[in-house]
Amino acid sequence: MTLRIFKANNWFYKEKFTFLLSSLLLYAIAAPFFIDFLQADLFARIFFFIILLSAVFAVSSKKEHLIIILIISGLRIVLFCYTLFVSSENLLIMDFVLQIIFNACLIFIIGGYFYKYDSVSRNTISAALICYILLVLLWSDFYFLVELKFPNSFTIAHEAIKPKFPDFL
């Protein structure tokens, strides 16, 4: 028995990527305000994770995609809960590697959706924008992983950027 929300004639099913895009933008606007409060930050992370899982459920018609994403997300949930109690750099690195794999899978699944159709609609444009947002998150995870593994790898010494000629301003 399928839920009414996942039927093809429902508004949510027709505009699933527009809804997801607006949810991602709402999260991006609200998340910086909750960063200082532990409970609100935990709620914001769980909300973001639910948004990304709903994207997979909305797009994936193949059972293999769904199983892969559920395994990765299950491991991420276990690591996230474990890192709340135990602070370890290796666990954080494993969590970010899983997050990179998770985002890459989502990009391929959602990207396969909007390449499948010839017509352009608001929903396919929203799917493309979601892929771009996920690409940004993927690259930020790469940079954070490099910075975590090799501290101060993106800082330049002030002497190296100092101008060779005197500044007359």
N, CA, C and O of each residue as an XYZ file, in Angstrom:
676
protein
N       0.843     -1.177      0.000
C       0.000      0.000      0.000
C       0.892      1.245      0.000
O       1.755      1.405      0.863
N       0.672      2.107     -0.966
C       1.472      3.320     -1.050
C       0.757      4.469     -0.368
O      -0.471      4.530     -0.312
N       1.559      5.365      0.141
C       0.980      6.540      0.767
C       0.441      7.485     -0.292
O       0.911      7.478     -1.430
N      -0.518      8.277      0.065
C      -1.131      9.206     -0.868
C      -0.151     10.288     -1.313
O      -0.290     10.833     -2.408
N       0.833     10.602     -0.481
C       1.778     11.671     -0.783
C       2.724     11.289     -1.937
O       3.263     12.175     -2.599
N       2.933      9.995     -2.187
C       3.861      9.545     -3.216
C       3.174      9.199     -4.533
O       3.823      8.667     -5.434
N       1.895      9.480     -4.671
C       1.193      9.210     -5.921
C       1.488     10.316     -6.926
O       1.729     11.464     -6.554
N       1.465      9.950     -8.203
C       1.884     10.865     -9.273
C       0.952     12.069     -9.445
O       1.392     13.095     -9.963
N      -0.281     11.987     -9.042
C      -1.193     13.115     -9.227
C      -1.211     14.072     -8.033
O      -1.979     15.034     -8.034
N      -0.397     13.832     -7.039
C      -0.337     14.680     -5.859
C       0.598     15.865     -6.106
O       1.568     15.736     -6.852
N       0.320     17.013     -5.492
C       1.153     18.201     -5.663
C       2.565     17.969     -5.156
O       3.522     18.407     -5.795
N       2.720     17.301     -4.038
C       4.046     17.067     -3.473
C       4.902     16.232     -4.416
O       6.101     16.480     -4.552
N       4.299     15.252     -5.064
C       5.054     14.406     -5.976
C       5.464     15.184     -7.227
O       6.571     15.008     -7.736
N       4.574     16.041     -7.719
C       4.888     16.815     -8.922
C       5.932     17.892     -8.659
O       6.744     18.183     -9.538
N       5.929     18.483     -7.486
C       6.841     19.578     -7.142
C       7.796     19.184     -6.021
O       8.119     20.003     -5.161
N       8.241     17.948     -6.030
C       9.072     17.446     -4.936
C      10.414     18.166     -4.853
O      10.916     18.402     -3.754
N      11.007     18.520     -5.999
C      12.300     19.188     -5.965
C      12.169     20.668     -5.625
O      13.070     21.245     -5.017
N      11.068     21.280     -6.008
C      10.829     22.661     -5.605
C      10.645     22.739     -4.098
O      11.159     23.651     -3.451
N       9.920     21.793     -3.545
C       9.748     21.727     -2.092
C      11.082     21.461     -1.396
O      11.388     22.075     -0.374
N      11.874     20.544     -1.956
C      13.173     20.226     -1.375
C      14.119     21.416     -1.457
O      14.857     21.685     -0.509
N      14.105     22.132     -2.578
C      14.958     23.311     -2.725
C      14.579     24.390     -1.723
O      15.455     25.002     -1.112
N      13.296     24.626     -1.548
C      12.879     25.631     -0.566
C      13.240     25.194      0.854
O      13.591     26.032      1.685
N      13.158     23.900      1.140
C      13.558     23.411      2.467
C      15.055     23.577      2.691
O      15.479     23.956      3.783
N      15.865     23.296      1.662
C      17.312     23.481      1.779
C      17.672     24.947      1.985
O      18.545     25.269      2.791
N      17.006     25.830      1.260
C      17.285     27.257      1.428
C      16.846     27.756      2.798
O      17.531     28.578      3.407
N      15.719     27.270      3.281
C      15.274     27.632      4.628
C      16.270     27.142      5.669
O      16.563     27.853      6.629
N      16.791     25.933      5.487
C      17.805     25.405      6.396
C      19.079     26.254      6.336
O      19.665     26.572      7.371
N      19.503     26.617      5.127
C      20.732     27.408      4.978
C      20.603     28.782      5.631
O      21.593     29.326      6.120
N      19.419     29.338      5.643
C      19.207     30.646      6.272
C      19.124     30.500      7.791
O      19.663     31.333      8.520
N      18.456     29.451      8.277
C      18.212     29.322      9.715
C      19.358     28.673     10.485
O      19.520     28.938     11.677
N      20.153     27.834      9.836
C      21.181     27.065     10.544
C      22.234     27.918     11.248
O      22.609     27.569     12.368
N      22.740     29.013     10.673
C      23.750     29.792     11.399
C      23.253     30.396     12.717
O      24.051     30.669     13.613
N      21.961     30.601     12.834
C      21.425     31.168     14.064
C      21.377     30.142     15.200
O      21.346     30.512     16.374
N      21.370     28.849     14.846
C      21.262     27.795     15.844
C      22.596     27.180     16.217
O      22.623     26.243     17.016
N      23.687     27.655     15.685
C      24.983     27.001     15.852
C      25.477     27.049     17.305
O      26.219     26.160     17.725
N      25.083     28.064     18.074
C      25.578     28.207     19.438
C      24.819     27.361     20.452
O      25.316     27.135     21.555
N      23.645     26.896     20.105
C      22.829     26.124     21.031
C      22.905     24.652     20.666
O      22.602     24.283     19.531
N      23.304     23.806     21.605
C      23.534     22.393     21.327
C      22.252     21.686     20.888
O      22.263     20.935     19.913
N      21.159     21.920     21.595
C      19.923     21.241     21.248
C      19.403     21.705     19.890
O      18.931     20.893     19.094
N      19.485     22.983     19.629
C      19.008     23.499     18.347
C      19.920     23.053     17.216
O      19.439     22.781     16.116
N      21.221     22.971     17.456
C      22.151     22.487     16.443
C      21.883     21.016     16.134
O      21.923     20.610     14.973
N      21.613     20.227     17.152
C      21.271     18.823     16.951
C      19.987     18.704     16.137
O      19.903     17.878     15.228
N      18.992     19.518     16.454
C      17.732     19.515     15.708
C      17.966     19.938     14.253
O      17.374     19.355     13.344
N      18.812     20.934     14.023
C      19.084     21.397     12.663
C      19.799     20.323     11.851
O      19.507     20.154     10.667
N      20.726     19.597     12.463
C      21.423     18.515     11.747
C      20.469     17.382     11.398
O      20.522     16.841     10.293
N      19.613     17.026     12.320
C      18.650     15.960     12.054
C      17.673     16.406     10.970
O      17.312     15.612     10.103
N      17.242     17.666     11.008
C      16.342     18.205      9.996
C      16.994     18.164      8.615
O      16.346     17.799      7.634
N      18.276     18.537      8.534
C      18.986     18.503      7.262
C      19.121     17.069      6.747
O      18.986     16.822      5.548
N      19.382     16.146      7.632
C      19.512     14.750      7.241
C      18.177     14.202      6.722
O      18.153     13.440      5.755
N      17.089     14.582      7.351
C      15.759     14.162      6.896
C      15.452     14.757      5.528
O      14.838     14.094      4.692
N      15.867     15.990      5.291
C      15.671     16.619      3.979
C      16.400     15.827      2.897
O      15.836     15.558      1.836
N      17.641     15.457      3.162
C      18.400     14.726      2.156
C      17.846     13.319      1.927
O      17.829     12.843      0.792
N      17.402     12.658      2.973
C      16.792     11.344      2.792
C      15.477     11.436      2.025
O      15.158     10.553      1.229
N      14.720     12.492      2.259
C      13.477     12.655      1.509
C      13.751     12.875      0.031
O      12.937     12.499     -0.813
N      14.889     13.480     -0.291
C      15.257     13.643     -1.701
C      15.496     12.292     -2.360
O      15.093     12.071     -3.502
N      16.144     11.403     -1.647
C      16.406     10.081     -2.205
C      15.110      9.298     -2.373
O      14.904      8.645     -3.396
N      14.241      9.361     -1.377
C      12.967      8.667     -1.480
C      12.119      9.235     -2.615
O      11.401      8.493     -3.285
N      12.201     10.536     -2.830
C      11.405     11.158     -3.873
C      11.912     10.796     -5.262
O      11.117     10.664     -6.192
N      13.202     10.637     -5.415
C      13.789     10.420     -6.735
C      13.957      8.955     -7.077
O      13.622      8.524     -8.180
N      14.466      8.202     -6.146
C      14.929      6.859     -6.449
C      13.764      5.911     -6.688
O      12.960      5.630     -5.800
N      13.708      5.437     -7.908
C      12.735      4.390     -8.210
C      13.403      3.027     -8.207
O      12.730      1.998     -8.263
N      14.728      3.021     -8.142
C      15.470      1.760     -8.104
C      15.743      1.367     -6.658
O      16.137      2.194     -5.836
N      15.528      0.110     -6.372
C      15.713     -0.384     -5.016
C      17.185     -0.368     -4.609
O      17.496     -0.200     -3.430
N      18.097     -0.541     -5.574
C      19.531     -0.559     -5.266
C      19.995      0.794     -4.728
O      20.760      0.861     -3.766
N      19.524      1.866     -5.360
C      19.887      3.209     -4.886
C      19.417      3.422     -3.456
O      20.145      3.945     -2.612
N      18.212      3.015     -3.212
C      17.635      3.205     -1.883
C      18.400      2.412     -0.825
O      18.634      2.919      0.272
N      18.789      1.184     -1.136
C      19.522      0.355     -0.173
C      20.892      0.947      0.121
O      21.320      0.989      1.275
N      21.591      1.409     -0.934
C      22.918      2.002     -0.738
C      22.828      3.243      0.142
O      23.613      3.402      1.076
N      21.874      4.122     -0.152
C      21.722      5.351      0.625
C      21.320      5.038      2.061
O      21.796      5.690      2.991
N      20.456      4.055      2.253
C      20.046      3.711      3.615
C      21.199      3.117      4.422
O      21.301      3.374      5.622
N      22.063      2.333      3.792
C      23.228      1.785      4.501
C      24.180      2.909      4.907
O      24.643      2.959      6.046
N      24.467      3.812      3.965
C      25.369      4.926      4.272
C      24.777      5.819      5.345
O      25.474      6.230      6.272
N      23.493      6.121      5.223
C      22.873      6.996      6.224
C      22.781      6.307      7.580
O      22.911      6.971      8.609
N      22.562      4.997      7.611
C      22.548      4.277      8.883
C      23.903      4.333      9.566
O      23.981      4.541     10.777
N      24.972      4.149      8.797
C      26.313      4.268      9.371
C      26.583      5.683      9.875
O      27.210      5.872     10.918
N      26.103      6.673      9.126
C      26.303      8.059      9.556
C      25.539      8.359     10.833
O      26.037      9.083     11.695
N      24.352      7.821     10.968
C      23.568      8.043     12.186
C      24.265      7.409     13.386
O      24.332      8.012     14.457
N      24.789      6.184     13.208
C      25.499      5.509     14.296
C      26.750      6.305     14.688
O      27.011      6.510     15.873
N      27.523      6.752     13.688
C      28.719      7.539     13.995
C      28.365      8.872     14.643
O      29.057      9.325     15.554
N      27.287      9.502     14.173
C      26.873     10.777     14.753
C      26.484     10.607     16.218
O      26.878     11.414     17.060
N      25.722      9.576     16.527
C      25.331      9.338     17.917
C      26.535      8.982     18.781
O      26.601      9.377     19.945
N      27.482      8.243     18.224
C      28.666      7.859     18.980
C      29.569      9.062     19.240
O      30.162      9.168     20.314
N      29.678      9.965     18.275
C      30.537     11.136     18.469
C      29.925     12.158     19.415
O      30.618     13.082     19.841
N      28.659     12.023     19.753
C      28.083     12.899     20.769
C      28.665     12.606     22.145
O      28.762     13.497     22.988
N      29.054     11.348     22.369
C      29.568     10.938     23.672
C      31.087     10.778     23.709
O      31.708     10.975     24.754
N      31.686     10.422     22.571
C      33.130     10.186     22.498
C      33.714     11.124     21.450
O      33.245     11.173     20.313
N      34.729     11.857     21.840
C      35.377     12.786     20.922
C      36.620     12.126     20.335
O      37.581     11.854     21.055
N      36.601     11.872     19.039
C      37.724     11.228     18.380
C      37.879     11.806     16.982
O      36.901     11.968     16.253
N      39.117     12.115     16.616
C      39.372     12.667     15.288
C      39.148     11.617     14.204
O      38.663     11.948     13.122
N      39.488     10.373     14.471
C      39.299      9.312     13.486
C      37.823      9.066     13.185
O      37.453      8.828     12.035
N      36.980      9.125     14.218
C      35.542      8.980     13.985
C      34.990     10.149     13.180
O      34.114      9.965     12.335
N      35.494     11.335     13.436
C      35.065     12.498     12.670
C      35.493     12.388     11.212
O      34.744     12.771     10.313
N      36.687     11.869     10.975
C      37.154     11.658      9.601
C      36.289     10.611      8.899
O      35.921     10.784      7.737
N      35.966      9.524      9.606
C      35.096      8.497      9.014
C      33.720      9.064      8.699
O      33.130      8.722      7.674
N      33.203      9.927      9.569
C      31.904     10.542      9.340
C      31.945     11.436      8.106
O      31.003     11.438      7.314
N      33.019     12.191      7.934
C      33.104     13.064      6.760
C      33.317     12.277      5.475
O      32.828     12.684      4.422
N      34.030     11.168      5.536
C      34.173     10.325      4.342
C      32.820      9.744      3.947
O      32.478      9.703      2.765
N      32.054      9.294      4.938
C      30.708      8.795      4.643
C      29.807      9.908      4.114
O      28.970      9.667      3.244
N      29.973     11.117      4.630
C      29.180     12.236      4.151
C      29.541     12.568      2.703
O      28.660     12.908      1.913
N      30.807     12.474      2.350
C      31.235     12.708      0.965
C      30.627     11.655      0.041
O      30.132     11.982     -1.038
N      30.665     10.391      0.466
C      30.067      9.325     -0.338
C      28.561      9.519     -0.466
O      27.993      9.317     -1.540
N      27.918      9.908      0.627
C      26.475     10.148      0.642
C      26.097     11.267     -0.324
O      25.166     11.116     -1.115
N      26.817     12.390     -0.264
C      26.519     13.513     -1.160
C      26.785     13.152     -2.616
O      26.027     13.552     -3.499
N      27.857     12.395     -2.877
C      28.149     11.992     -4.252
C      27.047     11.077     -4.801
O      26.653     11.207     -5.961
N      26.557     10.163     -3.980
C      25.452      9.299     -4.420
C      24.200     10.118     -4.707
O      23.512      9.880     -5.699
N      23.907     11.073     -3.847
C      22.734     11.919     -4.085
C      22.875     12.732     -5.365
O      21.902     12.905     -6.099
N      24.071     13.231     -5.637
C      24.283     14.001     -6.866
C      24.031     13.125     -8.087
O      23.396     13.572     -9.042
N      24.515     11.890     -8.074
C      24.301     11.005     -9.215
C      22.833     10.613     -9.362
O      22.327     10.542    -10.482
N      22.152     10.363     -8.271
C      20.742      9.962     -8.348
C      19.876     11.120     -8.822
O      19.065     10.956     -9.734
N      20.042     12.297     -8.206
C      19.225     13.445     -8.599
C      19.642     13.939     -9.982
O      18.793     14.358    -10.770
N      20.932     13.896    -10.283
C      21.392     14.286    -11.615
C      20.849     13.379    -12.699
O      20.546     13.840    -13.800
N      20.725     12.107    -12.406
C      20.117     11.193    -13.367
C      18.656     11.508    -13.610
O      18.122     11.206    -14.677
N      18.014     12.107    -12.640
C      16.600     12.468    -12.801
C      16.426     13.570    -13.839
O      15.612     13.432    -14.752
N      17.178     14.665    -13.714
C      16.900     15.769    -14.625
C      17.561     15.597    -15.987
O      17.238     16.347    -16.908
N      18.465     14.649    -16.151
C      18.977     14.330    -17.482
C      18.052     13.386    -18.238
O      18.192     13.208    -19.448
N      17.120     12.790    -17.531
C      16.217     11.816    -18.130
C      15.108     12.489    -18.951
O      14.592     11.891    -19.894
N      14.745     13.707    -18.605
C      13.610     14.365    -19.249
C      14.075     15.404    -20.260
O      15.080     16.086    -20.062
N      13.312     15.506    -21.357
C      13.631     16.485    -22.394
C      13.027     17.848    -22.106
O      13.605     18.873    -22.468
N      11.880     17.869    -21.466
C      11.225     19.144    -21.181
C      11.777     19.760    -19.902
O      12.181     19.065    -18.970
N      11.777     21.086    -19.894
C      12.265     21.809    -18.724
C      11.064     22.357    -17.965
O      10.206     23.038    -18.527
N      11.027     22.050    -16.703
C       9.960     22.553    -15.846
C      10.585     23.138    -14.585
O      11.801     23.100    -14.401
N       9.742     23.671    -13.733
C      10.226     24.213    -12.471
C      10.854     23.118    -11.609
O      11.810     23.361    -10.872
N      10.302     21.919    -11.716
C      10.814     20.800    -10.935
C      12.207     20.366    -11.405
O      13.063     20.062    -10.575
N      12.448     20.332    -12.719
C      13.775     19.933    -13.210
C      14.812     21.016    -12.944
O      15.975     20.704    -12.691
N      14.410     22.274    -12.997
C      15.337     23.363    -12.646
C      15.677     23.289    -11.164
O      16.828     23.493    -10.777
N      14.689     23.002    -10.345
C      14.951     22.838     -8.909
C      15.868     21.651     -8.648
O      16.717     21.716     -7.759
N      15.715     20.567     -9.407
C      16.604     19.411     -9.251
C      18.033     19.784     -9.616
O      18.973     19.361     -8.944
N      18.209     20.573    -10.677
C      19.552     21.007    -11.061
C      20.166     21.904     -9.989
O      21.348     21.770     -9.672
N      19.374     22.813     -9.430
C      19.881     23.679     -8.359
C      20.253     22.874     -7.113
O      21.230     23.186     -6.433
N      19.477     21.852     -6.825
C      19.801     20.992     -5.688
C      21.124     20.276     -5.923
O      21.926     20.134     -4.999
N      21.359     19.823     -7.154
C      22.643     19.180     -7.466
C      23.795     20.153     -7.276
O      24.845     19.771     -6.759
N      23.617     21.406     -7.685
C      24.675     22.399     -7.481
C      24.926     22.652     -5.999
O      26.076     22.787     -5.580
N      23.867     22.717     -5.209
C      24.028     22.905     -3.765
C      24.754     21.711     -3.153
O      25.611     21.875     -2.284
N      24.404     20.508     -3.610
C      25.081     19.315     -3.096
C      26.541     19.265     -3.540
O      27.389     18.760     -2.804
N      26.848     19.780     -4.729
C      28.246     19.869     -5.154
C      29.030     20.813     -4.254
O      30.182     20.540     -3.918
N      28.410     21.919     -3.864
C      29.062     22.853     -2.941
C      29.325     22.168     -1.603
O      30.407     22.303     -1.032
N      28.341     21.440     -1.112
C      28.527     20.710      0.147
C      29.609     19.641      0.019
O      30.367     19.399      0.958
N      29.675     19.000     -1.153
C      30.694     17.980     -1.378
C      32.089     18.588     -1.340
O      32.982     18.041     -0.693
N      32.288     19.708     -2.022
C      33.611     20.345     -2.017
C      33.954     20.910     -0.646
O      35.115     20.867     -0.238
N      32.973     21.436      0.070
C      33.278     21.938      1.409
C      33.670     20.790      2.340
O      34.513     20.962      3.221
N      33.060     19.623      2.146
C      33.460     18.449      2.938
C      34.876     18.015      2.595
O      35.639     17.639      3.486
N      35.241     18.060      1.314
C      36.619     17.742      0.921
C      37.608     18.686      1.595
O      38.610     18.247      2.161
N      37.322     19.983      1.531
C      38.226     20.957      2.139
C      38.309     20.789      3.649
O      39.389     20.898      4.231
N      37.172     20.524      4.283
C      37.188     20.326      5.723
C      37.967     19.070      6.097
O      38.668     19.051      7.108
N      37.847     18.020      5.285
C      38.581     16.791      5.543
C      40.087     17.008      5.414
O      40.861     16.498      6.223
N      40.499     17.760      4.402
C      41.928     18.063      4.244
C      42.417     18.922      5.409
O      43.503     18.688      5.939
N      41.626     19.906      5.806
C      42.006     20.770      6.927
C      42.049     19.981      8.237
O      42.889     20.252      9.095
N      41.162     19.021      8.393
C      41.150     18.205      9.607
C      42.364     17.274      9.662
O      42.964     17.083     10.720
N      42.710     16.708      8.527
C      43.838     15.780      8.491
C      45.181     16.508      8.529
O      46.122     16.042      9.172
N      45.271     17.652      7.842
C      46.498     18.446      7.812
C      46.170     19.869      8.270
O      45.828     20.713      7.443
N      46.266     20.146      9.564
C      45.883     21.472     10.081
C      46.703     22.596      9.440
O      47.874     22.419      9.102
N      46.068     23.734      9.286
C      46.660     24.946      8.705
C      47.138     24.731      7.274
O      48.101     25.366      6.844
N      46.486     23.855      6.541
C      46.901     23.606      5.167
C      46.406     24.681      4.210
O      46.898     24.768      3.085
N      45.455     25.493      4.620
C      44.939     26.543      3.748
C      45.308     27.935      4.236
O      44.683     28.914      3.829
N      46.297     28.041      5.087
C      46.752     29.348      5.539
C      48.079     29.674      4.874
O      48.906     28.797      4.622
N      48.255     30.936      4.603
C      49.486     31.409      3.978
C      50.175     32.322      4.975
O      49.533     33.138      5.635
N      51.478     32.178      5.078
C      52.233     33.044      5.981
C      52.123     34.492      5.494
O      52.109     34.759      4.292
N      52.046     35.409      6.443
C      51.896     36.818      6.078
C      53.108     37.347      5.321
O      52.987     38.262      4.507
N      54.234     36.790      5.582
C      55.439     37.228      4.869
C      55.392     36.823      3.400
O      55.956     37.517      2.554
N      54.739     35.727      3.088
C      54.693     35.258      1.706
C      53.791     36.131      0.844
O      54.012     36.243     -0.362
N      52.782     36.750      1.442
C      51.882     37.584      0.648
C      52.189     39.070      0.799
O      51.474     39.910      0.253
N      53.222     39.392      1.519
C      53.613     40.778      1.715
C      54.124     41.341      0.385
O      54.916     40.688     -0.294
N      53.684     42.536      0.009
C      54.135     43.083     -1.271
C      55.637     43.376     -1.249
O      56.199     43.759     -0.224
N      56.256     43.188     -2.391
C      57.710     43.395     -2.512
C      58.039     44.879     -2.594
O      59.132     45.306     -2.222
N      57.102     45.642     -3.074
C      57.320     47.080     -3.218
C      56.590     47.811     -2.113
O      55.581     47.319     -1.608
N      57.073     48.959     -1.734
C      56.378     49.698     -0.657
C      54.995     50.147     -1.108
O      54.769     50.462     -2.276
N      54.114     50.166     -0.183
C      52.763     50.594     -0.458
C      52.669     52.087     -0.207
O      52.894     52.550      0.911
N      52.336     52.842     -1.249
C      52.312     54.294     -1.136
C      50.926     54.840     -0.794
O      50.750     56.058     -0.751
N      49.974     54.010     -0.558
C      48.653     54.503     -0.209
C      48.599     54.774      1.215
O      47.563     55.203      1.723
